[in-house]
Amino acid sequence: MASGLRVALAALLCAGLLSCGSKEDVRVVDGDTLAIDGTKWRLHGVDAPEASQVCARAGGGDWPCGARATAALEKMVDGETVACALLDTDRYGRSVGQCVAGGQDLGRAMVRQGMAWAYLRYSQDYAAEEAGARSRGDGVWQAPTEAPWDYRAHRHTGGSGAAAAAPSAETAARTTRRACPIKGNISAAGRIYHVPGSRWYARTSIDENAGERWFCSPEEAEAAGWRAPE
């Protein structure tokens, strides 16, 4: 989204069309949650490390990724007006929305910096930003680490034994995507593959039950009968 359009969106939001909070009304709860004038907002399409979570550090050891993610979001909204567009309500009663501050989409910025995962289970909007952060080794991508949905599950089960060691189906699927991120889509136009960062990558979903696939390289995709978009 162009910077001018982002600023225009924020202006429209703050004109009263959707939720808007001045800097005095905004509090950061954690890396993906804001409280605006007493209402909790969950950033759409992202999942940040839990506040108490630590992540693996490149070269060994760990770092307080949950606290750092919270600090990163605090820095983005510091002194800024925050505007949020309501998209959904989660099971905890929080408003889920796309939030803008300082001319930027907060969820997109968090994923781009490696301070949050793109929540691909619910949205593909920030898949390209995650692919970029992962390729650079930014933030949570500097070393293999536990995803927040697994961290929450392990915390609820005591975090020990097989439950702590076994990754979720979502994590297993994402492991495949990390290693082989090229999307082999099937549409009316035929079998077309999309590489991370390309025009249609973030908008393309893969349904393996329909014969669509993930590929590790363009050569592999072409050998299997897929082609690049025109």
mmCIF file of the C-alpha atoms, coordinates in Angstrom:
data_MODEL
# 
_entry.id   MODEL 
# 
loop_
_atom_site.group_PDB 
_atom_site.id 
_atom_site.type_symbol 
_atom_site.label_atom_id 
_atom_site.label_alt_id 
_atom_site.label_comp_id 
_atom_site.label_asym_id 
_atom_site.label_entity_id 
_atom_site.label_seq_id 
_atom_site.pdbx_PDB_ins_code 
_atom_site.Cartn_x 
_atom_site.Cartn_y 
_atom_site.Cartn_z 
_atom_site.occupancy 
_atom_site.B_iso_or_equiv 
_atom_site.pdbx_formal_charge 
_atom_site.auth_seq_id 
_atom_site.auth_comp_id 
_atom_site.auth_asym_id 
_atom_site.auth_atom_id 
_atom_site.pdbx_PDB_model_num 
ATOM 1   C CA . MET A 1 1   ? 0.000   0.000   0.000   1.00 0.00 ? 1   MET A CA 1 
ATOM 2   C CA . ALA A 1 2   ? 1.429   3.396   -0.985  1.00 0.00 ? 2   ALA A CA 1 
ATOM 3   C CA . SER A 1 3   ? 2.245   5.727   1.889   1.00 0.00 ? 3   SER A CA 1 
ATOM 4   C CA . GLY A 1 4   ? -0.266  8.324   0.656   1.00 0.00 ? 4   GLY A CA 1 
ATOM 5   C CA . LEU A 1 5   ? -3.035  5.725   0.640   1.00 0.00 ? 5   LEU A CA 1 
ATOM 6   C CA . ARG A 1 6   ? -2.092  4.578   4.149   1.00 0.00 ? 6   ARG A CA 1 
ATOM 7   C CA . VAL A 1 7   ? -2.304  8.141   5.445   1.00 0.00 ? 7   VAL A CA 1 
ATOM 8   C CA . ALA A 1 8   ? -5.632  8.621   3.649   1.00 0.00 ? 8   ALA A CA 1 
ATOM 9   C CA . LEU A 1 9   ? -6.950  5.427   5.250   1.00 0.00 ? 9   LEU A CA 1 
ATOM 10  C CA . ALA A 1 10  ? -5.945  6.651   8.689   1.00 0.00 ? 10  ALA A CA 1 
ATOM 11  C CA . ALA A 1 11  ? -7.665  9.971   8.015   1.00 0.00 ? 11  ALA A CA 1 
ATOM 12  C CA . LEU A 1 12  ? -10.888 8.215   6.991   1.00 0.00 ? 12  LEU A CA 1 
ATOM 13  C CA . LEU A 1 13  ? -10.780 5.975   10.032  1.00 0.00 ? 13  LEU A CA 1 
ATOM 14  C CA . CYS A 1 14  ? -10.289 8.900   12.360  1.00 0.00 ? 14  CYS A CA 1 
ATOM 15  C CA . ALA A 1 15  ? -13.124 10.795  10.676  1.00 0.00 ? 15  ALA A CA 1 
ATOM 16  C CA . GLY A 1 16  ? -15.387 8.494   12.652  1.00 0.00 ? 16  GLY A CA 1 
ATOM 17  C CA . LEU A 1 17  ? -15.961 5.651   10.161  1.00 0.00 ? 17  LEU A CA 1 
ATOM 18  C CA . LEU A 1 18  ? -14.147 3.122   12.369  1.00 0.00 ? 18  LEU A CA 1 
ATOM 19  C CA . SER A 1 19  ? -12.313 2.919   15.724  1.00 0.00 ? 19  SER A CA 1 
ATOM 20  C CA . CYS A 1 20  ? -9.673  5.540   16.357  1.00 0.00 ? 20  CYS A CA 1 
ATOM 21  C CA . GLY A 1 21  ? -7.574  6.361   19.415  1.00 0.00 ? 21  GLY A CA 1 
ATOM 22  C CA . SER A 1 22  ? -5.215  9.221   20.175  1.00 0.00 ? 22  SER A CA 1 
ATOM 23  C CA . LYS A 1 23  ? -1.895  8.472   21.831  1.00 0.00 ? 23  LYS A CA 1 
ATOM 24  C CA . GLU A 1 24  ? -3.463  9.038   25.259  1.00 0.00 ? 24  GLU A CA 1 
ATOM 25  C CA . ASP A 1 25  ? -6.132  6.376   24.586  1.00 0.00 ? 25  ASP A CA 1 
ATOM 26  C CA . VAL A 1 26  ? -3.843  3.581   23.316  1.00 0.00 ? 26  VAL A CA 1 
ATOM 27  C CA . ARG A 1 27  ? -2.129  0.921   25.421  1.00 0.00 ? 27  ARG A CA 1 
ATOM 28  C CA . VAL A 1 28  ? -0.059  -1.982  24.082  1.00 0.00 ? 28  VAL A CA 1 
ATOM 29  C CA . VAL A 1 29  ? -1.064  -5.248  25.773  1.00 0.00 ? 29  VAL A CA 1 
ATOM 30  C CA . ASP A 1 30  ? 1.420   -7.490  23.952  1.00 0.00 ? 30  ASP A CA 1 
ATOM 31  C CA . GLY A 1 31  ? 2.942   -7.907  20.503  1.00 0.00 ? 31  GLY A CA 1 
ATOM 32  C CA . ASP A 1 32  ? -0.371  -8.366  18.708  1.00 0.00 ? 32  ASP A CA 1 
ATOM 33  C CA . THR A 1 33  ? -2.940  -6.750  21.012  1.00 0.00 ? 33  THR A CA 1 
ATOM 34  C CA . LEU A 1 34  ? -3.838  -3.117  21.671  1.00 0.00 ? 34  LEU A CA 1 
ATOM 35  C CA . ALA A 1 35  ? -6.311  -1.519  24.051  1.00 0.00 ? 35  ALA A CA 1 
ATOM 36  C CA . ILE A 1 36  ? -7.916  1.559   22.497  1.00 0.00 ? 36  ILE A CA 1 
ATOM 37  C CA . ASP A 1 37  ? -10.095 3.589   24.821  1.00 0.00 ? 37  ASP A CA 1 
ATOM 38  C CA . GLY A 1 38  ? -10.672 0.441   26.879  1.00 0.00 ? 38  GLY A CA 1 
ATOM 39  C CA . THR A 1 39  ? -11.504 -1.852  23.929  1.00 0.00 ? 39  THR A CA 1 
ATOM 40  C CA . LYS A 1 40  ? -9.063  -4.667  23.149  1.00 0.00 ? 40  LYS A CA 1 
ATOM 41  C CA . TRP A 1 41  ? -8.002  -5.035  19.525  1.00 0.00 ? 41  TRP A CA 1 
ATOM 42  C CA . ARG A 1 42  ? -6.217  -8.101  18.153  1.00 0.00 ? 42  ARG A CA 1 
ATOM 43  C CA . LEU A 1 43  ? -4.115  -7.322  15.081  1.00 0.00 ? 43  LEU A CA 1 
ATOM 44  C CA . HIS A 1 44  ? -5.532  -9.117  12.056  1.00 0.00 ? 44  HIS A CA 1 
ATOM 45  C CA . GLY A 1 45  ? -3.453  -11.781 10.327  1.00 0.00 ? 45  GLY A CA 1 
ATOM 46  C CA . VAL A 1 46  ? -0.561  -11.988 12.807  1.00 0.00 ? 46  VAL A CA 1 
ATOM 47  C CA . ASP A 1 47  ? 0.474   -13.988 15.869  1.00 0.00 ? 47  ASP A CA 1 
ATOM 48  C CA . ALA A 1 48  ? 3.243   -12.476 17.990  1.00 0.00 ? 48  ALA A CA 1 
ATOM 49  C CA . PRO A 1 49  ? 5.253   -14.324 20.657  1.00 0.00 ? 49  PRO A CA 1 
ATOM 50  C CA . GLU A 1 50  ? 3.452   -14.525 23.980  1.00 0.00 ? 50  GLU A CA 1 
ATOM 51  C CA . ALA A 1 51  ? 4.595   -11.906 26.517  1.00 0.00 ? 51  ALA A CA 1 
ATOM 52  C CA . SER A 1 52  ? 6.462   -14.497 28.615  1.00 0.00 ? 52  SER A CA 1 
ATOM 53  C CA . GLN A 1 53  ? 7.865   -16.421 25.642  1.00 0.00 ? 53  GLN A CA 1 
ATOM 54  C CA . VAL A 1 54  ? 11.562  -16.753 24.815  1.00 0.00 ? 54  VAL A CA 1 
ATOM 55  C CA . CYS A 1 55  ? 12.907  -17.696 21.381  1.00 0.00 ? 55  CYS A CA 1 
ATOM 56  C CA . ALA A 1 56  ? 16.079  -19.365 20.160  1.00 0.00 ? 56  ALA A CA 1 
ATOM 57  C CA . ARG A 1 57  ? 18.976  -17.060 19.349  1.00 0.00 ? 57  ARG A CA 1 
ATOM 58  C CA . ALA A 1 58  ? 21.287  -17.519 16.375  1.00 0.00 ? 58  ALA A CA 1 
ATOM 59  C CA . GLY A 1 59  ? 24.480  -19.107 17.657  1.00 0.00 ? 59  GLY A CA 1 
ATOM 60  C CA . GLY A 1 60  ? 22.830  -20.559 20.762  1.00 0.00 ? 60  GLY A CA 1 
ATOM 61  C CA . GLY A 1 61  ? 20.953  -19.410 23.822  1.00 0.00 ? 61  GLY A CA 1 
ATOM 62  C CA . ASP A 1 62  ? 17.673  -17.545 23.799  1.00 0.00 ? 62  ASP A CA 1 
ATOM 63  C CA . TRP A 1 63  ? 16.209  -14.048 23.878  1.00 0.00 ? 63  TRP A CA 1 
ATOM 64  C CA . PRO A 1 64  ? 12.976  -12.579 25.314  1.00 0.00 ? 64  PRO A CA 1 
ATOM 65  C CA . CYS A 1 65  ? 11.089  -12.421 22.027  1.00 0.00 ? 65  CYS A CA 1 
ATOM 66  C CA . GLY A 1 66  ? 7.724   -11.848 23.721  1.00 0.00 ? 66  GLY A CA 1 
ATOM 67  C CA . ALA A 1 67  ? 8.940   -8.763  25.572  1.00 0.00 ? 67  ALA A CA 1 
ATOM 68  C CA . ARG A 1 68  ? 10.776  -7.513  22.465  1.00 0.00 ? 68  ARG A CA 1 
ATOM 69  C CA . ALA A 1 69  ? 7.656   -7.904  20.321  1.00 0.00 ? 69  ALA A CA 1 
ATOM 70  C CA . THR A 1 70  ? 5.668   -5.878  22.844  1.00 0.00 ? 70  THR A CA 1 
ATOM 71  C CA . ALA A 1 71  ? 8.376   -3.204  22.834  1.00 0.00 ? 71  ALA A CA 1 
ATOM 72  C CA . ALA A 1 72  ? 8.413   -3.135  19.015  1.00 0.00 ? 72  ALA A CA 1 
ATOM 73  C CA . LEU A 1 73  ? 4.664   -2.499  18.861  1.00 0.00 ? 73  LEU A CA 1 
ATOM 74  C CA . GLU A 1 74  ? 4.953   0.155   21.593  1.00 0.00 ? 74  GLU A CA 1 
ATOM 75  C CA . LYS A 1 75  ? 7.579   1.952   19.517  1.00 0.00 ? 75  LYS A CA 1 
ATOM 76  C CA . MET A 1 76  ? 5.316   1.919   16.439  1.00 0.00 ? 76  MET A CA 1 
ATOM 77  C CA . VAL A 1 77  ? 2.378   3.534   18.237  1.00 0.00 ? 77  VAL A CA 1 
ATOM 78  C CA . ASP A 1 78  ? 4.360   5.896   20.481  1.00 0.00 ? 78  ASP A CA 1 
ATOM 79  C CA . GLY A 1 79  ? 3.048   9.409   19.952  1.00 0.00 ? 79  GLY A CA 1 
ATOM 80  C CA . GLU A 1 80  ? 0.807   8.279   17.076  1.00 0.00 ? 80  GLU A CA 1 
ATOM 81  C CA . THR A 1 81  ? -2.924  8.170   16.504  1.00 0.00 ? 81  THR A CA 1 
ATOM 82  C CA . VAL A 1 82  ? -4.030  4.559   15.978  1.00 0.00 ? 82  VAL A CA 1 
ATOM 83  C CA . ALA A 1 83  ? -6.965  3.685   13.715  1.00 0.00 ? 83  ALA A CA 1 
ATOM 84  C CA . CYS A 1 84  ? -8.457  0.178   13.452  1.00 0.00 ? 84  CYS A CA 1 
ATOM 85  C CA . ALA A 1 85  ? -10.916 -1.293  10.954  1.00 0.00 ? 85  ALA A CA 1 
ATOM 86  C CA . LEU A 1 86  ? -13.057 -4.059  12.480  1.00 0.00 ? 86  LEU A CA 1 
ATOM 87  C CA . LEU A 1 87  ? -12.864 -7.353  10.550  1.00 0.00 ? 87  LEU A CA 1 
ATOM 88  C CA . ASP A 1 88  ? -13.995 -9.947  13.093  1.00 0.00 ? 88  ASP A CA 1 
ATOM 89  C CA . THR A 1 89  ? -14.400 -10.778 16.790  1.00 0.00 ? 89  THR A CA 1 
ATOM 90  C CA . ASP A 1 90  ? -12.369 -13.622 18.312  1.00 0.00 ? 90  ASP A CA 1 
ATOM 91  C CA . ARG A 1 91  ? -13.510 -16.214 20.837  1.00 0.00 ? 91  ARG A CA 1 
ATOM 92  C CA . TYR A 1 92  ? -12.188 -14.074 23.699  1.00 0.00 ? 92  TYR A CA 1 
ATOM 93  C CA . GLY A 1 93  ? -14.406 -11.162 22.705  1.00 0.00 ? 93  GLY A CA 1 
ATOM 94  C CA . ARG A 1 94  ? -11.580 -9.068  21.298  1.00 0.00 ? 94  ARG A CA 1 
ATOM 95  C CA . SER A 1 95  ? -12.139 -6.997  18.183  1.00 0.00 ? 95  SER A CA 1 
ATOM 96  C CA . VAL A 1 96  ? -9.936  -8.258  15.333  1.00 0.00 ? 96  VAL A CA 1 
ATOM 97  C CA . GLY A 1 97  ? -8.910  -5.574  12.896  1.00 0.00 ? 97  GLY A CA 1 
ATOM 98  C CA . GLN A 1 98  ? -6.375  -3.981  10.626  1.00 0.00 ? 98  GLN A CA 1 
ATOM 99  C CA . CYS A 1 99  ? -4.747  -1.193  12.617  1.00 0.00 ? 99  CYS A CA 1 
ATOM 100 C CA . VAL A 1 100 ? -2.797  1.742   11.211  1.00 0.00 ? 100 VAL A CA 1 
ATOM 101 C CA . ALA A 1 101 ? -0.434  4.159   13.006  1.00 0.00 ? 101 ALA A CA 1 
ATOM 102 C CA . GLY A 1 102 ? 2.133   6.549   11.633  1.00 0.00 ? 102 GLY A CA 1 
ATOM 103 C CA . GLY A 1 103 ? 1.072   5.712   8.084   1.00 0.00 ? 103 GLY A CA 1 
ATOM 104 C CA . GLN A 1 104 ? 1.780   1.986   8.376   1.00 0.00 ? 104 GLN A CA 1 
ATOM 105 C CA . ASP A 1 105 ? -0.218  -1.209  8.836   1.00 0.00 ? 105 ASP A CA 1 
ATOM 106 C CA . LEU A 1 106 ? 0.921   -2.393  12.282  1.00 0.00 ? 106 LEU A CA 1 
ATOM 107 C CA . GLY A 1 107 ? 0.420   -6.102  11.595  1.00 0.00 ? 107 GLY A CA 1 
ATOM 108 C CA . ARG A 1 108 ? 2.372   -5.925  8.349   1.00 0.00 ? 108 ARG A CA 1 
ATOM 109 C CA . ALA A 1 109 ? 5.185   -4.005  10.041  1.00 0.00 ? 109 ALA A CA 1 
ATOM 110 C CA . MET A 1 110 ? 5.437   -6.515  12.907  1.00 0.00 ? 110 MET A CA 1 
ATOM 111 C CA . VAL A 1 111 ? 5.692   -9.455  10.503  1.00 0.00 ? 111 VAL A CA 1 
ATOM 112 C CA . ARG A 1 112 ? 8.163   -7.618  8.250   1.00 0.00 ? 112 ARG A CA 1 
ATOM 113 C CA . GLN A 1 113 ? 10.470  -7.014  11.241  1.00 0.00 ? 113 GLN A CA 1 
ATOM 114 C CA . GLY A 1 114 ? 10.309  -10.656 12.330  1.00 0.00 ? 114 GLY A CA 1 
ATOM 115 C CA . MET A 1 115 ? 8.487   -9.649  15.509  1.00 0.00 ? 115 MET A CA 1 
ATOM 116 C CA . ALA A 1 116 ? 5.408   -11.749 14.663  1.00 0.00 ? 116 ALA A CA 1 
ATOM 117 C CA . TRP A 1 117 ? 4.376   -14.700 12.546  1.00 0.00 ? 117 TRP A CA 1 
ATOM 118 C CA . ALA A 1 118 ? 1.874   -14.294 9.710   1.00 0.00 ? 118 ALA A CA 1 
ATOM 119 C CA . TYR A 1 119 ? -1.184  -16.177 11.006  1.00 0.00 ? 119 TYR A CA 1 
ATOM 120 C CA . LEU A 1 120 ? -1.601  -18.180 7.795   1.00 0.00 ? 120 LEU A CA 1 
ATOM 121 C CA . ARG A 1 121 ? -4.304  -20.346 9.316   1.00 0.00 ? 121 ARG A CA 1 
ATOM 122 C CA . TYR A 1 122 ? -6.604  -17.327 9.119   1.00 0.00 ? 122 TYR A CA 1 
ATOM 123 C CA . SER A 1 123 ? -5.101  -15.011 6.513   1.00 0.00 ? 123 SER A CA 1 
ATOM 124 C CA . GLN A 1 124 ? -2.535  -14.950 3.697   1.00 0.00 ? 124 GLN A CA 1 
ATOM 125 C CA . ASP A 1 125 ? -2.277  -11.146 3.791   1.00 0.00 ? 125 ASP A CA 1 
ATOM 126 C CA . TYR A 1 126 ? 1.237   -11.038 5.261   1.00 0.00 ? 126 TYR A CA 1 
ATOM 127 C CA . ALA A 1 127 ? 2.722   -14.206 3.772   1.00 0.00 ? 127 ALA A CA 1 
ATOM 128 C CA . ALA A 1 128 ? 5.140   -12.246 1.591   1.00 0.00 ? 128 ALA A CA 1 
ATOM 129 C CA . GLU A 1 129 ? 6.359   -10.170 4.556   1.00 0.00 ? 129 GLU A CA 1 
ATOM 130 C CA . GLU A 1 130 ? 6.969   -13.342 6.555   1.00 0.00 ? 130 GLU A CA 1 
ATOM 131 C CA . ALA A 1 131 ? 8.887   -14.895 3.661   1.00 0.00 ? 131 ALA A CA 1 
ATOM 132 C CA . GLY A 1 132 ? 11.110  -11.813 3.527   1.00 0.00 ? 132 GLY A CA 1 
ATOM 133 C CA . ALA A 1 133 ? 11.786  -11.772 7.275   1.00 0.00 ? 133 ALA A CA 1 
ATOM 134 C CA . ARG A 1 134 ? 12.511  -15.485 7.216   1.00 0.00 ? 134 ARG A CA 1 
ATOM 135 C CA . SER A 1 135 ? 14.972  -15.186 4.325   1.00 0.00 ? 135 SER A CA 1 
ATOM 136 C CA . ARG A 1 136 ? 16.827  -12.394 6.156   1.00 0.00 ? 136 ARG A CA 1 
ATOM 137 C CA . GLY A 1 137 ? 16.812  -14.219 9.495   1.00 0.00 ? 137 GLY A CA 1 
ATOM 138 C CA . ASP A 1 138 ? 15.132  -11.289 11.227  1.00 0.00 ? 138 ASP A CA 1 
ATOM 139 C CA . GLY A 1 139 ? 13.701  -11.536 14.738  1.00 0.00 ? 139 GLY A CA 1 
ATOM 140 C CA . VAL A 1 140 ? 12.030  -14.869 15.458  1.00 0.00 ? 140 VAL A CA 1 
ATOM 141 C CA . TRP A 1 141 ? 13.496  -16.296 12.228  1.00 0.00 ? 141 TRP A CA 1 
ATOM 142 C CA . GLN A 1 142 ? 17.148  -16.076 13.314  1.00 0.00 ? 142 GLN A CA 1 
ATOM 143 C CA . ALA A 1 143 ? 16.974  -19.694 14.577  1.00 0.00 ? 143 ALA A CA 1 
ATOM 144 C CA . PRO A 1 144 ? 14.363  -22.487 14.722  1.00 0.00 ? 144 PRO A CA 1 
ATOM 145 C CA . THR A 1 145 ? 11.985  -21.615 17.535  1.00 0.00 ? 145 THR A CA 1 
ATOM 146 C CA . GLU A 1 146 ? 8.588   -22.530 18.916  1.00 0.00 ? 146 GLU A CA 1 
ATOM 147 C CA . ALA A 1 147 ? 5.619   -20.845 17.260  1.00 0.00 ? 147 ALA A CA 1 
ATOM 148 C CA . PRO A 1 148 ? 3.249   -19.012 19.626  1.00 0.00 ? 148 PRO A CA 1 
ATOM 149 C CA . TRP A 1 149 ? 0.325   -21.373 18.977  1.00 0.00 ? 149 TRP A CA 1 
ATOM 150 C CA . ASP A 1 150 ? 2.522   -24.313 20.033  1.00 0.00 ? 150 ASP A CA 1 
ATOM 151 C CA . TYR A 1 151 ? 3.813   -22.329 23.018  1.00 0.00 ? 151 TYR A CA 1 
ATOM 152 C CA . ARG A 1 152 ? 0.240   -21.723 24.174  1.00 0.00 ? 152 ARG A CA 1 
ATOM 153 C CA . ALA A 1 153 ? -0.708  -25.376 23.699  1.00 0.00 ? 153 ALA A CA 1 
ATOM 154 C CA . HIS A 1 154 ? 2.343   -26.597 25.638  1.00 0.00 ? 154 HIS A CA 1 
ATOM 155 C CA . ARG A 1 155 ? 1.735   -24.090 28.419  1.00 0.00 ? 155 ARG A CA 1 
ATOM 156 C CA . HIS A 1 156 ? -1.816  -25.364 28.830  1.00 0.00 ? 156 HIS A CA 1 
ATOM 157 C CA . THR A 1 157 ? -0.609  -28.997 29.003  1.00 0.00 ? 157 THR A CA 1 
ATOM 158 C CA . GLY A 1 158 ? 2.244   -28.313 31.393  1.00 0.00 ? 158 GLY A CA 1 
ATOM 159 C CA . GLY A 1 159 ? 4.920   -27.979 28.717  1.00 0.00 ? 159 GLY A CA 1 
ATOM 160 C CA . SER A 1 160 ? 6.475   -31.392 29.213  1.00 0.00 ? 160 SER A CA 1 
ATOM 161 C CA . GLY A 1 161 ? 6.631   -34.824 27.658  1.00 0.00 ? 161 GLY A CA 1 
ATOM 162 C CA . ALA A 1 162 ? 5.307   -35.711 24.222  1.00 0.00 ? 162 ALA A CA 1 
ATOM 163 C CA . ALA A 1 163 ? 2.885   -32.781 24.147  1.00 0.00 ? 163 ALA A CA 1 
ATOM 164 C CA . ALA A 1 164 ? 5.751   -30.319 24.384  1.00 0.00 ? 164 ALA A CA 1 
ATOM 165 C CA . ALA A 1 165 ? 7.901   -32.151 21.874  1.00 0.00 ? 165 ALA A CA 1 
ATOM 166 C CA . ALA A 1 166 ? 5.297   -32.775 19.175  1.00 0.00 ? 166 ALA A CA 1 
ATOM 167 C CA . PRO A 1 167 ? 4.651   -29.855 16.803  1.00 0.00 ? 167 PRO A CA 1 
ATOM 168 C CA . SER A 1 168 ? 1.089   -29.027 15.820  1.00 0.00 ? 168 SER A CA 1 
ATOM 169 C CA . ALA A 1 169 ? -0.279  -29.802 12.363  1.00 0.00 ? 169 ALA A CA 1 
ATOM 170 C CA . GLU A 1 170 ? -0.047  -26.076 11.606  1.00 0.00 ? 170 GLU A CA 1 
ATOM 171 C CA . THR A 1 171 ? 3.651   -26.019 12.504  1.00 0.00 ? 171 THR A CA 1 
ATOM 172 C CA . ALA A 1 172 ? 4.338   -29.190 10.506  1.00 0.00 ? 172 ALA A CA 1 
ATOM 173 C CA . ALA A 1 173 ? 2.678   -27.631 7.464   1.00 0.00 ? 173 ALA A CA 1 
ATOM 174 C CA . ARG A 1 174 ? 4.615   -24.393 7.909   1.00 0.00 ? 174 ARG A CA 1 
ATOM 175 C CA . THR A 1 175 ? 7.876   -26.351 8.119   1.00 0.00 ? 175 THR A CA 1 
ATOM 176 C CA . THR A 1 176 ? 7.146   -27.575 4.606   1.00 0.00 ? 176 THR A CA 1 
ATOM 177 C CA . ARG A 1 177 ? 6.343   -24.032 3.503   1.00 0.00 ? 177 ARG A CA 1 
ATOM 178 C CA . ARG A 1 178 ? 9.586   -22.668 4.976   1.00 0.00 ? 178 ARG A CA 1 
ATOM 179 C CA . ALA A 1 179 ? 11.695  -25.278 3.182   1.00 0.00 ? 179 ALA A CA 1 
ATOM 180 C CA . CYS A 1 180 ? 9.685   -25.191 -0.061  1.00 0.00 ? 180 CYS A CA 1 
ATOM 181 C CA . PRO A 1 181 ? 7.833   -21.856 -0.211  1.00 0.00 ? 181 PRO A CA 1 
ATOM 182 C CA . ILE A 1 182 ? 6.903   -21.756 -3.921  1.00 0.00 ? 182 ILE A CA 1 
ATOM 183 C CA . LYS A 1 183 ? 3.141   -22.098 -4.435  1.00 0.00 ? 183 LYS A CA 1 
ATOM 184 C CA . GLY A 1 184 ? 1.951   -24.447 -7.180  1.00 0.00 ? 184 GLY A CA 1 
ATOM 185 C CA . ASN A 1 185 ? -1.577  -23.211 -7.913  1.00 0.00 ? 185 ASN A CA 1 
ATOM 186 C CA . ILE A 1 186 ? -4.182  -24.771 -10.223 1.00 0.00 ? 186 ILE A CA 1 
ATOM 187 C CA . SER A 1 187 ? -6.713  -22.423 -11.815 1.00 0.00 ? 187 SER A CA 1 
ATOM 188 C CA . ALA A 1 188 ? -8.611  -21.815 -15.048 1.00 0.00 ? 188 ALA A CA 1 
ATOM 189 C CA . ALA A 1 189 ? -5.330  -20.474 -16.454 1.00 0.00 ? 189 ALA A CA 1 
ATOM 190 C CA . GLY A 1 190 ? -3.611  -23.799 -15.780 1.00 0.00 ? 190 GLY A CA 1 
ATOM 191 C CA . ARG A 1 191 ? -0.866  -24.897 -13.412 1.00 0.00 ? 191 ARG A CA 1 
ATOM 192 C CA . ILE A 1 192 ? 0.996   -21.761 -12.357 1.00 0.00 ? 192 ILE A CA 1 
ATOM 193 C CA . TYR A 1 193 ? 3.657   -21.330 -9.677  1.00 0.00 ? 193 TYR A CA 1 
ATOM 194 C CA . HIS A 1 194 ? 4.245   -18.198 -7.613  1.00 0.00 ? 194 HIS A CA 1 
ATOM 195 C CA . VAL A 1 195 ? 7.510   -17.349 -5.849  1.00 0.00 ? 195 VAL A CA 1 
ATOM 196 C CA . PRO A 1 196 ? 7.677   -15.350 -2.561  1.00 0.00 ? 196 PRO A CA 1 
ATOM 197 C CA . GLY A 1 197 ? 7.433   -11.622 -3.176  1.00 0.00 ? 197 GLY A CA 1 
ATOM 198 C CA . SER A 1 198 ? 5.777   -11.958 -6.588  1.00 0.00 ? 198 SER A CA 1 
ATOM 199 C CA . ARG A 1 199 ? 2.581   -10.089 -7.470  1.00 0.00 ? 199 ARG A CA 1 
ATOM 200 C CA . TRP A 1 200 ? 0.069   -12.840 -6.684  1.00 0.00 ? 200 TRP A CA 1 
ATOM 201 C CA . TYR A 1 201 ? 1.968   -14.779 -4.012  1.00 0.00 ? 201 TYR A CA 1 
ATOM 202 C CA . ALA A 1 202 ? 0.200   -13.405 -0.922  1.00 0.00 ? 202 ALA A CA 1 
ATOM 203 C CA . ARG A 1 203 ? -3.232  -13.762 -2.542  1.00 0.00 ? 203 ARG A CA 1 
ATOM 204 C CA . THR A 1 204 ? -2.716  -17.379 -3.558  1.00 0.00 ? 204 THR A CA 1 
ATOM 205 C CA . SER A 1 205 ? -3.842  -20.197 -1.259  1.00 0.00 ? 205 SER A CA 1 
ATOM 206 C CA . ILE A 1 206 ? -2.756  -23.808 -1.703  1.00 0.00 ? 206 ILE A CA 1 
ATOM 207 C CA . ASP A 1 207 ? -5.221  -26.696 -1.402  1.00 0.00 ? 207 ASP A CA 1 
ATOM 208 C CA . GLU A 1 208 ? -3.204  -29.898 -1.449  1.00 0.00 ? 208 GLU A CA 1 
ATOM 209 C CA . ASN A 1 209 ? -6.429  -31.929 -1.512  1.00 0.00 ? 209 ASN A CA 1 
ATOM 210 C CA . ALA A 1 210 ? -7.133  -30.379 -4.924  1.00 0.00 ? 210 ALA A CA 1 
ATOM 211 C CA . GLY A 1 211 ? -3.720  -31.371 -6.288  1.00 0.00 ? 211 GLY A CA 1 
ATOM 212 C CA . GLU A 1 212 ? -1.967  -28.081 -5.604  1.00 0.00 ? 212 GLU A CA 1 
ATOM 213 C CA . ARG A 1 213 ? 1.580   -28.290 -4.254  1.00 0.00 ? 213 ARG A CA 1 
ATOM 214 C CA . TRP A 1 214 ? 4.511   -26.552 -2.610  1.00 0.00 ? 214 TRP A CA 1 
ATOM 215 C CA . PHE A 1 215 ? 7.831   -26.522 -4.500  1.00 0.00 ? 215 PHE A CA 1 
ATOM 216 C CA . CYS A 1 216 ? 11.402  -25.897 -3.391  1.00 0.00 ? 216 CYS A CA 1 
ATOM 217 C CA . SER A 1 217 ? 12.550  -24.249 -6.628  1.00 0.00 ? 217 SER A CA 1 
ATOM 218 C CA . PRO A 1 218 ? 11.155  -22.966 -9.942  1.00 0.00 ? 218 PRO A CA 1 
ATOM 219 C CA . GLU A 1 219 ? 12.977  -25.811 -11.678 1.00 0.00 ? 219 GLU A CA 1 
ATOM 220 C CA . GLU A 1 220 ? 11.140  -28.381 -9.568  1.00 0.00 ? 220 GLU A CA 1 
ATOM 221 C CA . ALA A 1 221 ? 7.815   -26.707 -10.316 1.00 0.00 ? 221 ALA A CA 1 
ATOM 222 C CA . GLU A 1 222 ? 8.469   -26.617 -14.053 1.00 0.00 ? 222 GLU A CA 1 
ATOM 223 C CA . ALA A 1 223 ? 9.594   -30.242 -14.084 1.00 0.00 ? 223 ALA A CA 1 
ATOM 224 C CA . ALA A 1 224 ? 6.267   -31.159 -12.457 1.00 0.00 ? 224 ALA A CA 1 
ATOM 225 C CA . GLY A 1 225 ? 4.286   -29.307 -15.130 1.00 0.00 ? 225 GLY A CA 1 
ATOM 226 C CA . TRP A 1 226 ? 3.759   -25.879 -13.568 1.00 0.00 ? 226 TRP A CA 1 
ATOM 227 C CA . ARG A 1 227 ? 4.736   -22.616 -15.296 1.00 0.00 ? 227 ARG A CA 1 
ATOM 228 C CA . ALA A 1 228 ? 5.547   -19.081 -14.211 1.00 0.00 ? 228 ALA A CA 1 
ATOM 229 C CA . PRO A 1 229 ? 2.746   -16.476 -14.489 1.00 0.00 ? 229 PRO A CA 1 
ATOM 230 C CA . GLU A 1 230 ? 2.704   -14.403 -17.651 1.00 0.00 ? 230 GLU A CA 1 
# 
